[in-house]
Amino acid sequence: MGALIKLLLLLLVAFFLASEVNLSTSLYRYEDNEIELSFPVWQTDKPWYYLKWNPAEREFEQRLQWEK
């Protein structure tokens, strides 16, 4: 069980290392807080996985390359 958890953590770290993460934060304006993630970093024009989240505007966008 411990080996499985270590493997999953290692895969999660590898995923974040191969991703481009943009984090925008502001203490003064709640609307400026946003997270944007695209995977893989070498294919930014058509990423395999794309996620954008802005809690102030209640915006959540998630795309996979294989979806139409």
C-alpha positions as CSV (number, residue, x, y, z in Angstrom):
1,M,0.0,0.0,0.0
2,G,2.8,2.4,0.8
3,A,4.5,1.7,-2.5
4,L,1.3,2.6,-4.4
5,I,1.0,5.9,-2.5
6,K,4.6,6.7,-3.3
7,L,4.1,5.9,-7.0
8,L,1.0,8.0,-7.2
9,L,2.8,11.0,-5.6
10,L,5.7,10.5,-8.0
11,L,3.3,10.5,-11.0
12,L,1.6,13.7,-9.6
13,V,4.9,15.5,-9.3
14,A,5.9,14.4,-12.8
15,F,2.5,15.7,-14.1
16,F,3.1,19.1,-12.6
17,L,6.7,19.3,-13.8
18,A,5.5,18.7,-17.4
19,S,2.7,21.2,-17.1
20,E,2.5,25.0,-17.5
21,V,0.8,26.5,-14.5
22,N,-0.2,30.2,-14.4
23,L,-1.4,31.4,-11.0
24,S,-2.7,35.0,-10.6
25,T,-3.5,36.2,-7.1
26,S,-4.4,39.4,-5.5
27,L,-5.1,40.3,-1.9
28,Y,-7.1,43.4,-2.9
29,R,-9.3,42.2,-5.7
30,Y,-11.0,38.9,-5.5
31,E,-11.7,39.0,-9.2
32,D,-8.0,38.7,-10.1
33,N,-7.6,35.3,-8.5
34,E,-7.2,32.6,-11.2
35,I,-5.5,29.3,-11.9
36,E,-4.7,28.2,-15.5
37,L,-3.0,24.8,-16.2
38,S,-2.1,23.3,-19.5
39,F,-0.5,19.9,-20.0
40,P,2.1,19.2,-21.6
41,V,4.3,22.2,-21.6
42,W,5.8,21.5,-25.0
43,Q,2.4,21.6,-26.7
44,T,0.8,24.9,-25.6
45,D,-1.1,25.6,-28.8
46,K,-3.2,22.4,-28.5
47,P,-2.7,20.9,-25.0
48,W,-3.9,17.5,-24.1
49,Y,-5.5,18.8,-21.0
50,Y,-6.4,22.4,-20.2
51,L,-8.0,23.8,-16.9
52,K,-8.9,27.3,-16.0
53,W,-10.6,28.3,-12.8
54,N,-11.7,31.7,-11.5
55,P,-13.7,31.5,-8.3
56,A,-14.8,35.1,-8.3
57,E,-16.6,34.8,-11.7
58,R,-17.7,31.2,-10.9
59,E,-15.8,30.2,-14.1
60,F,-14.6,26.6,-14.5
61,E,-13.3,25.5,-17.9
62,Q,-11.9,22.0,-18.5
63,R,-11.0,20.6,-21.9
64,L,-9.4,17.4,-23.2
65,Q,-7.8,17.3,-26.7
66,W,-9.9,14.3,-27.6
67,E,-13.2,16.1,-27.0
68,K,-14.9,17.9,-29.8
